[in-house]
Amino acid sequence: MTIQTVATTPFAGQRPGTSGLRKKVTEFQQPGYLENFVEAIFLSLGDCNGRTVVLGGDGRYFNRDAIQTILHMAAAHGVARMLVGQGGILSTPAVSCVIRKHGAFGGIVLSASHNPGGPDGDFGIKYNIENGGPAPEKITEAIFARTQALSSYRISDAPPVNLDEIGTTTLDGMQVEVIDPVLDYAELMGRLFDFDAIRALFGRGFRMKFDGMGAVSGPYAKAIIEGVLGAPGGTVINGEPLEDFGGHHPDPNPVNAAELIALMNGPDAPDFGAASDGDGDRNMIVGRGIAVTPSDSLAIIAANATLAPGYAAGIKGIARSMPTSMAADRVAEALGIACYETPTGWKYFGNLMDAGMVTLCGEESYGTGSSHVREKDGLWAVLFWLNMLAASGKSVEQLVSEHWARFGRNYYSRHDYEAVDALAADATMTALRDKLPTLAGQTLGEYRVALGDDFVYTDPVDHSVASRQGVRIIMTDGSRIVFRLSGTGTEGATVRLYLERYEADPARHHLDTQEALSSLVAIAESVSELRQRTGRQQPSVVT
């Protein structure tokens, strides 16, 4: 067994986005493509001697092959110890948990999150730093710079590692420890939530369905919800991680989790429904006949945080991404704590959590989490809701209605225009930015514009600046229209349109969401000329 130095040439387009490098599986399968990016990671990290690195992924197609490549390259770069999930499986929040518990130097996450899987689907890779969170831009840019200057990569020619047997082996002098992917994570959850109260809830006949969507959270939900908490077998559906997610589009929203939504709207609906995505970091919360928006979920968790033992002392602050609704802001104001508005991307929450400034974080794209790890965490959010239901004795519908009655309702929706021609998408955003200086003071439909801008964020901890983070049109009554390009797709561009209107009157808290936002939709389409510029007459997905 020797360390090989293999000649290579750079590949174009290996700049990581907000969630690492995501491309089609076929692109990653090109000879040297994955190896180049992994080489750039290790070169950017510097001296790896004596270091521990965590490795795992969501089980999608190419996951096992990629893990073998990374292990053999890690050995070639002098890494002392690799912690790998059994079968190559580790959810994204579990990677963060393991990094933090074991004091690892960092971790490599293999996932394209909620993007489709399979041989013709997507694949992704990202590096998480020692706090367990996604690498900041200075590191991802250093990795990209390395990819553009490579002439060779190093790799061991040792035989493959057995990923299916828990235990420790040696690979060219590097210790490889295959670990139970659930154990450390489940232990952490047991410290945060009142598992006895949740067990008692199930003991009283409480019924639930958790949709794993053929993705990574299935084993975690089975082990914790059905195993530790005693929910009946069959509570978890679509619970086996599959290379193609069983044909599911593993994005937990009412469109893609149609099976769960139909069940929760049916005549014999369970008391509670939930779903998680490809790599386990997103969640959807569903009651009988009601899908809770991620923005409302964050706000309701914040308002009821002290019901969970791990948060009994209260929360220090809340952070939300700019496109996420302002429902959490109202809770923060009532609690007398700060609420921070950041760009989209979980990495922006890391500094705030490390500085002890926030406890809870959330994004409108079905991501909710807290300072227990440095990633959003789908199953954590589900367990928090179970804790609230057990402690309060109320239903999902009661918790939501009572929250709106106290704080008012933020009607909110996102319209996605997916796989749009990239040039058309860029032209749409450019035209919007050109209009910004003239928008303030204009009357648009029934609204008057207070502010039109391109969101700029200054980190209150390190004072770094992130600009061009989304075009905002804010009305005098606080209603908002936001446009931004998504960085998570692999084909064309995705234009996201976000719409929000606040309603204080309880008598108007049960309108149809799209009806309540219809006038804002008309203004957004008129100002942006979205249909004409993209050729799309309607969004691909409305959530």
FENURTA-V16973 format. One line per field, one symbol per residue. ss: DSSP state (@ for helix, = for strand, . for the rest). psi: psi as a letter, one per 20 degrees, with the letter a starting at -180 (. if undefined). Layout:
BEGIN
ss = ???
psi = ???
END
This chain:
BEGIN
ss = ..=====.........=..=====@@@@....@@@@@@@@@@@@@...=..======.....@@@@@@@@@@@@@@..=.=========..@@@@@@@@@@@...=====...........=======.....=..@@@@@@@@@@@....=====..........=====..======...@@@@@@@@@@..@@@@@@@@@....====.....@@@@@@@@@@@@.......==.......@@@..........@@@@@@@.......=====......=====..===.@@@@@@@@@@.@@@.@@@.....=====.....@@@@@@@@@..=====....@@@@@@@@.....====...====.......@@@@@@@@@@@@@@@...@@@@@@@@@@@@.============.@@@@@@@@@@@@@@@@@@...==..========..==......==....=====....=======......===========..@@@....@@@@.@@@@@@@@@@@.@@@@@......==.
psi = prpqopqrqqqqkkpqbhkaoprqghghippiggggggghghhhiboipjqppqprajjrpiggghggggghhghhjjphppopqpjjppqghhgggggggjkqhaqppoqkdjqqarhjbqqqprppaiiirqprhhghhhgghhhijqirqqqqjqrqqoiippaprpolippoooqpihggghgghhhhqnhghhghghhjjpqqppoikkahighgggggghfgijqqqihpqljppqhjkkiqolonrhghlhgggggiirhlqrhpqqqragjjirqpppaojpppqhghggghgghjhihphijhirqhrqqqqgiqrjhhhhggghikrqpporrpphhihgggghikhqgqqqqilkpqaajhakqqoghggghggggggghhjrrghgggghgghgirpnpqqpopnqlqphhhghhghghghhighihpiqpocjqpphppropppopigijqpprljpppoprhjiqqpppqpqjiripbqpppppppppohohikikqpghghjhhhgggghggikggghijpirqgpp.
END
